[in-house]
Amino acid sequence: MSSHKLLSAKRFKQAANALVLSLASFTVLATPINKDNIQFIGPLGADMQHKPFQTPHGDAIVNNLVAQLKNTNDALSVFGKKHTWQPLSKVNALTLGGVQALKFTLSTSRFSQGILTLKGIEHAKLFIDGEEQTAKNNSYTIALTNGTHRVLVITEQVTNWRDVSLDLTADSQTDTFTVSNNTLQRLSAKQLFDAPTVSNLSIAPNAKYFITSIRSYDDATGNQANIVTELKNADKQTIYRFEAAQPTNIIWSPNNQSVVYLIDGKLKQLSLANLTVRTLANTFEGASGFTFYNDSTLLFNWSKTPESKNQITKHFQGLQDRWSYARNNSQLYMLDIQSGLVKALTQGPISHSLADSNDKRGKLLLTRDAMTMQASTHPETELVELDIASNKLNVLGKYKTFNQAKYAGKDIYVVAGPDFNNGAGRALAKGVLANNYDGQLYLLRDNGKTVIPLSKEFDPAIGSIKVLENADVIIKVTEQDTQPLYIFDLSKERYKKLNTGFDVVEKFAVSSGRNTQILLTGSNALSPQQLKQLNVSKNKTQLIWDSKPIAYANTALPKLEEFNFTNTQGVEIKGRVYIPHNLDKTKKHPALVYYYGGTSPVTRGFTGRYPFNLWAENGYIVYVLQPTGATGFGQAFSAKHVNAWGKTTATDIIDGTKAFLQKYNYVDSQKVGNLGASYGGFMTMLLATQTDIFSASISHAGISNLTSYWGEGWWGYLYSGEASKNSFPWNNASLYSQNSPVFHADKVTTPMLLIHGDSDTNVPVGESLTMYTALKLLNKDVELIEYKGANHQIFARDKRFNWWNTMLAYFDKKLKNEPQWWDSMYQ
């Protein structure tokens, strides 16, 4: 190359570098915020002699005021004087006594950074979404996620209010802020996680009392939940509040005279007549599952953990020994309330669990493993009956599929899979393998000799049950993507749906007696949790408590549309689409496709670990579908999960996404992401080897190698007992290899984020590490995020927010061409 060309290339490089430097150093000029958009309230406590910052408790004083002002939209009364919010532009004063507050809304349509500067204010504290910000020379560096953010300023000293101004400087042209005094906000992650919810409920047998625990979170307590547990009467009036600690294992005496509970490791009894508390027992380490046998006697399980004889090694005694609790021995005990005497009802090397009791018959229903450390993909459960008087055990049956059992008069209800008792509940063609996660209802008569199937023609999958005094039963079921309540009339063998008003019933408790009452919580796809009481005979509900006005007032939510399509096998695949509010349908928008694909559908709850409403309000059209194999659609549908490992499921997801794109023409087909967790994470990896329809993918706790999951996951071989029924690596090697995504990693072209808890016992973290290793060696676009100390799910508040942010930031980078959020977290 000539010297002239070298010089030209050098000058070009210098010019290019100068251009990059110019762009990198670009800063938008500071812009004063219009005072009409800033609300002012004050002076608060105008006659106070000392401002908060002049006292040793200034931070606490201000923080306490912030807690009140965050929830005040109109006015606030301070020391008997009412103060109202007004525009800052109307404030015309030099100095004011006490303290004052300013508030406004900062809205962003993407992750944005900038500097907020307070001018003319000597002493102040600034809070964004309730969190105090750190200042440097009265300037605050801000980094806001896509959404609506509440800014609150507590001012303590201002020389001249006419000189006060708030300046906002964006870091770059891509950082966008909209300032307003609008009270309507977009749904936020904090709302979804911190909102008060009923976490526990219980109702007295006569329905004259009930207990609820309401849990919430806030910035002050962080990962520690705030829980308030109250005893209320039939008029919904609080008559007792558990202040010092929170009770668990709440049970009611059959005579409605007392309630017993565990608190601070002690078993206590609260009299409903005079609200006095009596300690029944101090710590029974390992005791759990307390329940009344009769008015004077309690039953409970007492577990004993064996002492470790060798700290250096562990000699495995069977497959279950992979579980940390496998060697714990749990037996049934009886406690006399008056004397405190405890007696053992069962003993031996095999643990016994209480299924139900009947004091009129003097008998208990128990379950136990047929033998310890069974080497079977379907361990056998024995259903046994214990006669209290004689202490004799009668084995009613031995079953490989079994969930629960309850007395029903002289008979026994059992919930189990279709294969229960040699296939008594099957509603399938000959030769089709049943999915035993699809719960069915049975009636056992004649000491278990006669088995009557009760749900062969009932498509919903049977979940938890509560038997009434007349032997009818309240059932929570999975019905397509909902979880409603039904009542089963035994005499007529008929199911009737109860009008709960919920898409998803979360918790429920049932009273005894003729006029059965149900206390229940639930939500709908676009409606947050409520607490109701349902009168079964009238099939009508009464609203008791609603979280919406408490936590979601003035909050914009997306719209919901049903979207179903018919797959290649002629089966209708259900789905739903969340559409951001005020969406401009003349433009193209990114979308997310979510699925599970395992043995259960993705239900229509308002929120959960995967917050569809939040994703929609961050600008994504969200398509949730229920591919082949899920329970709740009938046995034929769920049976297709067996020995499939994604074959038909992947086709459903791909074809469903194509149909979704065809109908929703305002979705950008080049900006579609997909994600799933556990089996859904496996599906994400598998899909990436079969299609390029997606532009970015996220797999949380996914399975990359069916063989290693089968052998290493705590419950891998048990789950595979259904998902890979009768198939093992030695007799069906192709299933385990050809359906494992890592064996096809070279086909992956979609950018992928792998997320995993490093302490996951269900799907070990090695599943993501294996796929990450393969994709990295293949020079694919892949990221891996590990959460320290997290198991299969992300529960802790700080980790949950980080996890939600990580997923959205990744999709923003890949689908919106907005890498700033991701880069701020991981670069």
N, C-alpha and C positions, 0 to 999 in steps of 0.2 A: 504494500500500500504506500502511495506517495505521501511526502510530508504534508502536502496541501490537504489531502484527504484526512490524514490523522488530525490535523489542526481543526478541520471542519467538524470531525466527529467529536473532538474534545469540546469545541465551543457548543455543539448541539447538546452534549451531555451536561455542560455547565448551565445552559439555558433551561434544560429540562429540570435539573436540580433546583434552579431558582424558582421555576414555576411550582414545583412540589412544595418548596419552602413557603412560597407565597400562599398557597392553598392551606398549608398546615397552620400557618400563623393567622389565618383569617379570623377575625372576631367581630361580631355584630356590635354596633355601638349601644351603650347603655340606654334603655328607654324607660322613662318614668311611667309608672303605672297610673292610669287614669283614676283620680280619687273618687270618681263616681262609682267605680267598681270595687272600692274598698269600703267595708262596713266598719263603723266605729261604735263603741259602747263605753260609757263612762260619764263623769268620773265615778269609779267604784270605791266606796269608803273614803269619800272626799275629806273627812275630818281626821283620818288616821295621822298620828304624829310621826310615825316612822314608816318609811317605805319598806317593802319586803327585803330589798337588797341591803338595807341598813340594820337588819336583824340577823342573828345566827341561824334562823330557820327560813331564810328567804326562798330557797329552792322548794321546800315543802309547801310553803304558802302559795307560791305561784302554781305548782303542780296540782294542788287541790282545786284552785280556781279554774285551771285548764280543763279538768275533768267535768266541771259544770258547764263551761262555755262551749265545749265541743257539742253538747246536746241541746244548745239553746239557739233557736232560729229567730225568735221574736223579741223576747224580753227576759230580764233577769232581775230579781228582787234582792237587794243587798242592804242589810240592816234596816229593813222595813221600807226602803225606797226603791221604787220600780224604775228600771233603766231599760230603754229600748235601743235597738240597733238603728243607725242612721248612716247615710253616706259620709265618708270622711270630708268630702267637699263642702259639707255644711258646717264643719267645725271651724269656728273663727275665734280663737282664743290664744292667749300667750301661754300661760302655764295652768295646769289643772291639778287639784289635789288627788290623793289616793292613787289608784292605778287605772289604766285604760286598756282596752283591747281593740285590736284591728283584725279583721278577717276577710279573706277573699278566696276564690277558687282558681286553681291553676289546672288547666286541662291540657293534656298532650295526646297526640295521635300516634306517637312513637316514643321510644326511649329518648329522653332529651336531657341535656346537661346545660348548666349555666350558673350565673352568680346573681344572688338577690342581695341588694345593699339597702340598709336602713339609713336614711339621712335625717339629721336633725333630732335624733333620739339618743340620749345619753345612756340610759339603762333599759334593756329590753331582753326578752327571751322569745325565740321564734320556734314554733312547732309546725311540722308538716305531718298530716294524718296522725296527730297525737304524739309524735316522736320529737323530742327536743333536738334542735340542730346546733352545731358548733360554729361559732362566729370567729372571724379573724378581721379585726378592724371594722366591725359592724357589717361585714360582708359574709354571706353564707354560700358555700359551694353546694349546689343542688344537683341531684341526679334522679329524675322521676321516670317511673315506668309508664307505659301507655295507660292512660286512665284519667280519672278526676281526683284531684288532691286538694285537701282542705288546709289552708295556711292560716295560722293563728299567731298573732304577735301580742304579747303582754308587755305594755310599756309602763315604766315606773318613774321615769324622769325625762321631761321634755321642757326645754327653755322657751320655745316658741312654736306652737302647733302650726303656725302659718308656714314655717320652714320645713315641716315634715314632708318627706317624700320617700317612696319605695321605688328603687330602680332595678330593672331586670335586664340582665345581659346574657344572651345565648352564646354558647361556645362556638357554634358554627351555623352555617345556613341550614343544615339538616335538623337542628334542634328547634322545635316549635313549641311555643307556649301560648295558651289563650287564657287571658285573665277575665274573670267575671264575678258577679255576686249571685250567680244562679245557684239555687239550692238543689236542683236536680243533679244527681251524680250517677256515674256509671258504676256498675257492680265491681267490687274490689275483692282481692284475696283475703284481706283482713275481715271484711264482712262475713265471708263464707266460713272462715275458721273461727273467728272470735265470737260470732253471734251466739246468744244464749240458746241452748237446746235442752230438752228434757232427756237426761242421760239415764234415768232410772225411774220406774214407776211401780206402784203396787196398790191394790184395792182390797178393802176388808171383805170378808165373806158376805156380810149383809149390805155392802155397798154404802154404808153410812160414813165411812172414812176412807181417805186415800192418802198416799205419800208420793211426792215427786221430788226428784233431784234435778235442779237446773244448773247446767255447767256453762261457763263462759271463760273467755281468755281476754287479756289485755297486755299492753306493753309493759306495765309495771311488774306483773308477775311472770311474764315470759312464758316458759313452757309449763309452768304450774297452773293448773286449772283452778278457777274460782267456782266453788260448788255450794249451793244453798239447798238444803233438804228440809222440807216442811210437811207436817201432818195437817190435813185439812178435813173439815167435816162435809156433810152432804150439801151444805150451802156454799161450799168453796171458800170458807173462812179458815184462815190459819189459826190453829189452836196450839201448835207446838213447833218450835224451830230448833233444829240440831245445830248449835252454834260452835261448839268447841272442835268437833271433828265430824266426819261424814260416815253415816251408817252404811253397811253393806249386808247382804243376805237377809233382807227384810221379809219376815213371815208373820202371819196373823193367826192368833189362836182360833180354833174352830168356833168357840163360843163368843167371839167378837169382843172379848174383854181386854185383850192386850196385844201388843206387837213386840216381837223379839227380833233382835238385830245384832250384828257384830260391829263394834266400834273400838278403836284403839286396842285391838287385840283381845277385847273382852266381849263376852256374850251378855247382853242386857235385855231387860224386859220393861217396857213402858206400859203402865196401866192407862187404859183409855178412860177410866172413870175419874181418876184424880190426877193424871199426868205425872205420877211418881215413877222413879226409875229404880230398878233393882238389878244388881249384878248376879247373874246366874252362874257364871263360870269365868275364871281368869284364863289366861292364855292356854289354849289347847293347840300347841304348835302342830300344823298339818291338818287341822280340822276344817271341814268345809261342808257345804251343801246341807245346812241345817233346815229341817222342815218339821212341822207338827205331825205326830202320829195321832194323838188325841189332845184334849185340853191340858193334860198334865205331863205329857211326855214328848220329847223331841227325838228325832232320828238324825244322824249325821255320819258322814264318812270321815275316817281318821287315817291319814296317810303317814307312813314311816319311810324315811329315806335311809337306806343301809349305809353304815359307816364304811368308808373306803379302807380296804386292807392294804392296798399297794398304790402309792402315789406315783410310781414310776411307769407302770404299765396298766393297761386295761385288757383283760382277756374277754373277748366278745363271746357271749353265750348263745347268740341267735341274731336274726335280722333286726328285731326291735331294739337290740342293744345299742343301735346307732342313736336312739332317742335318749336325751339326757335324763329323762324321767322313767325310763323303761323298768328299772329295778325297784322303783318305789312300790311299796305294798300298801294297798288301801282296803280297809275293812269297814263294815257297818257297825255303828254303836247306837245305844239308846241312853238318853239322859232323862232322869227324873227331875222335873223342875223344882219340886219342893225340897227334896233332900240333897240334890246335887249329885246323887250316885249315878255312875256311868257303868253300863255293862256291855260287853261285846256280844254281838249277834252272829258274826261270822269270823272265821279265822282260816289260816292256811297259806300256802305259797301263792295262790291265785287271788288277785284282787277282786272284790265284789263292789258293784255300784248299785245304788238304789234307783229303780225305775219308777216305782209308785208304791203306795201303801193303802190299806183298807182296814181301819180299826174295827169295823162291823164284822168283817170276816176274820179278823185277827191274823192277817197275812200281809206279806210284803212281796213285791215283784223285784227281783234282782237280776242283774246281768253280770256275766263274767266271761273271760276268754276261756275257750274250751281247754287250753293248756298254755303254759308260759312259753314265750319265745318260739312261736310257731313259724316254721319255714314255709309260708304260703302267701300267695298274692291276695288271697281272700281269707284272712284269719276267721275262724269260726267263733261265734258268740253263742253262749248258752243263756237261755232265758229260764230262770229258776224261781220257784215260789217258796218262801220261808214261812212256816207256821210258827207264830210267836210262842204259843203255849207249849208246843212240843219241841221246838227248835229243830224241826226236821225240814230238810230241803228236798223239793220235788222238781226234777228237771222237766220242763215243759217242752223244750225243743232245742235243737242245735242248728244254727243258721249261718250261712256264709254272707248273707246280705241282711243287715239289720240296723235300724236307726233308733227307735224308741218304742216303749210299751206303756200302756195305761189301762187301769181297770175300767170296765164298763159294765156295772152291775155284776152279774155272775160271769161275764165274759171279759175278754181282754182285747183292746185295740193294739195293733202293731203297725208301725210305719217302717217300711222296708222297700227294697227295689223290686222290680218285676220278677226277678228270679227267686224271690222268697219262697221257701218250702217247695223246692223243685219246680219253680216257674208258675206258682199259683196265680200270680198277677200279670202274666204275660198277655199282651194284646198285639202280638206280632206274628208275622208269617213264619212258618216253620223254617228253621235254619238261620233266621236273623238273630244275631246276638243282641241282647238287651243292654241298655245303659242303666246300671243299677243306682246311678245318682238321681234317677227319675223316681222320686218317692211315690209309693202307692200305699193305700190304706187297706188293712185287713182286720178281720175279727176272728179271734181264736176262741173256740168252744171246746167243751169236754176235755179240760186240762191240756189243751193244745193239740188234741188229736184231730179236731176239725178246723180247717182254715177256710174262711170265706173271703174272697177278694171283693172289695167294695168300690174300687175306682178304675176298673178296666175301661169303662166308657167315659171316664172323666179325664180330660187332657191335662189340666193343671197338675203340676208336681206338688205332692203333699209335703209340707214342712212341719212346723211345730203344731201340737194339738193340745187342747184343754177340754177334758171330759166334764159334762154337766151332770147334775144329780139324776136326770132322767135317761142318762146314757147317750144323749145326743152329744155332738162334739163340735167345738169351735176350732177351725183349722186355718192356719196361715199357709197360703199356697203361692207358688210361682206360676203365674198365668201370662204367657208370652213375656212382655217386658214389664209387667206389673206384679205386685205382691199384695193381693187383697185378702180379706177374711171371708170364709164361708162357714155356714153351719150345716152339719150333716145330720139329717133326721134318720135315726137308726130304724125306727118302725116302718118308715116309708122307703128307706134306702135312697134318699134324695138329697142333693146338694142345693143349697140356696145361698146366693151371694148377699153379703151384708153391705148396706149402704154407708160405708165409712167416709166417702168423699175424698179418699186418698188414692193416688196411683200406687204408692208404696207404703204399706203399714210397717212401721219400724219395730215398735214394742207394743205389747198388749198384755193386760191382766184382766182376769175374769172373776166376777163374784159368784157366790153360790146362791141357792134358793131358787124360787120360781121366777121372780122378775130379774132375770140375769142382766147384769150391767157389765160393759166392757170399757175399761180405761185404755186408751190407745194414743200413740203418736204416729205421725206420718207426714208425707209431703207429696207434692205433685211436681211434674217436670219444671214448671215455672212458679211454683208456690212453695215457700219455705215451711219449716216444721210447725205443726199445730198439735195441741193436746185436746182430745175430745172424749166425751163419754157417750157410749152407744147403748140405747135400750134395745135389747135383742128382740123382744116380743113386738115392739112397734117398728123396729128396724129404722130408727131415727137417732141422729146424733145431736149433741149439745156441745158447742165450742166452749172450752174452758180457758185456753191460753193460746196466743198467736205470736210467733216471733217476728212476723213481718213488720208491724208498726214499731217494734222495738229496735230492730236491726236493719231493716230495709226500707224505711220511709224515704220518699223522694229518690228512689233508686230506679234507674232505667234497666229493664231486663229485655233479653232478646225475644223474638217471636218463635213459635214452634209450629212446624208443619209435619204431617205424617207423609212418609215416602216409602212405599212398598214396591217390589218388583218381583217378577216370576223368573226363577232360575232355569237353568238348562234342563233340569229334571221335572219341570212343571210345578215346582213347589213355590208358594209365595213366601218371600223373605221380607220380614217386617223391618222398618227403619223409621227414623225421625231426623228432622233437620232443624238445627238452631240457627236463626238468622239474626244478625245484629240489628238492634233498633235503629231506625232512621237510616237504613242502608240505601245508598244510591245505586239502584239497579241498572242505571245506564252505564255503569263502569264495571270493570272486571275486578274480582276480589279473590284472595287466596282462600283455601278451604282445608279442613282437617277431617280425616276419616278415622273413626274409632270403632273398635270391635273387641271382643274377648275371644270367642271361637271355641272355648272350652265347654264345660258341662252346664253352664248357666248363662242366661241372657244378661245383657247390660240393662239394669232396671232404670225406671224413670224418676228416681229420687232427685230432689232439688240440687243437692250437692253431694260430694263424696271425694274420694281420692283423686278422681279425674273430673274436674269441674267444667262441664260443657258450657254452662252459662257464662262462666268467666272467659273461656276461650272465645266465645261469640262476641262478647263485649270488648275483646281485644282485636276485633276486626276480622275474625275468621268465621266462615260459614261452616258449621260442624255437622257432619253426617255420621250418625250412629246406626249401625245395622246389627241384626241378629242372625248370623250365618248358621247354616245347617249344623245340627248336633246338640243344640241347647235344649235343656229341659223346659217344660211349660208349654210346649206346642204339641204334646202327644208323644207316645212311645216310639212311633215310627220315625218321627223327626229326631228325637234324641238318640235313637239307636245308630244313626248315621255317624255319630262321633266315634264309635267303636272301630278300632283298627284303621282309622282314617288318617290321623295325624296331619290334618291340614289339606288333604286332597280335595274334597268337595268344598271345604271352608274357603280355601284360597280362591277357587273359582267364583264362589258367591261374592267375595269381597271385590274381586277384580270386576266382575260383571255388574255388581251393584254400584261401584264407583263410576263405571262407564254410563250406566243408566242415570245416575245422579247428575253427572256432567251434562248429559243430553237435556235433561229437564231444566236444570238450573244454569241457564246460559250466561248468567252474570258471574259465574265462577270461572276463574282463570285456570284452564286445564293444564297449564304449565307451572302452576303454583299450588299443587295439592300435596299435602303432607299426610302421613299415616302413623298411627301409634297404637300400641297395646301393651299389656303387662302380663307377666306370668305366661299362661298359654297364649295370651294375646301378644306378648313379646316374642314368643316362638313364631307366631304367625307373621309378625313384622319382619323377622329375619328370613322366613321362608318366602314371603312375598317378594322380597328384594332379589331373590334368586330366580323369580319367575316372571317378573313384569317390570317395566320402566314407566308405568303410569304415574308413579309418585315421584315427587321432586325432592323429598326429604323424609326420613323415617326415624322414629324413636322406638326403641325396644327397652322396656323396663323389666328387669328380672326375667329375661327371656331364656328359653332353652335352645341351645345351638346343637347339642349332640344328645340324641334320645338315649343312647346307651349310658353315657356318663350320668345323665339325670336319673335314669332308672336305677343306677347303682349307687349314687352318692346322695341324692336328695333324701331327706329324712323320710318322706312319704312317696318317694319316686316310684318304688316298685309296687306300692299299694295303688296309687293313681293309675299306673300302667296296667294294673290288673283289670281295669275297665277300658282305658284308652287303647291298650294293646292286648286285649283279652286273648289268652291262649297263645300269644306271640312273644317269643323271646329272641335274644340275639343269636342263639344257636339254631332255632328252627324257622326264623323269619328274618334273616340278616338284612334282606333288602328293605324291609320296613324301617329298621333302625338306622340304616345308612342313607338310603335314598330320600327319606323324609327328614333327615337332619340337615339343617341349613349349612352347617360348616362344610359338609361334603360337596357343596355347590357354591362355595364362597367366591370362586372365580367368575361366576355369572353376575355378581352384584355390581350394579352401576349407580345405584341411588346413594347419595350421602346418608350416613347413618350415625345416630347417637345412641350409644349403649349406656344404660343407667343400672346400677346394681348396689344393693347394700352389701358391705363386706362381711356381714355376719348372717347372711341369708342361709337358713337351714332348709327351707323348702326347695328353692332352686339355687344351689350353691353358686357363688360368685364366679366360679370357674367357667360356667356356661358363657358369661359375657367375655371373660378373659380369653377363652378359646376362639370366639368369633373375632374379637379385637385383634388377636395375634394373626389370624388368617388374613383379615382384611388389610392389616398393616403391611404384612409381607407381600401382599398383592398390590400394594401402593394405592389402595382405595381410600376414599374420603370417609374417615371414621373417627369418632370421638368416643372416649370412655370416661364416665364420671362415676366414682365410687363414693358412697355415703358411709362414713366411718361409724361403726357401732349399730348400723341399721340392719334389720332383718328383712323379711320379704316385703314389708310395707314401710312407708315413711310416716311416722306418727307425730314426733316432736314438732312443736310449733315452728321453731326456727328452721329446722330441716325441711318442714313442709313448705314454707314460703320459698326457701332456696330452691327446692325441687320444682315447684310450680314455675318459678321464675326461669329456671334452667330450661325447661321444656319450651316455654314461650319465647325465650331469648333465642334458642336454637332455630325455631321455626321463623322468627322474625328475620334472622340472618339469612336463612336459606330460601324463604318464600316471599319476603318483602324487600330483600336486598338492604336490610338494616342491621349491620353487624355490631353496632355500637353497644347494645345491651350485653350481648354475649361477650364481646371483647372486654367490657368493664368488669365482668365476672371472672373471666378465665384467661385474660392476657395481661 
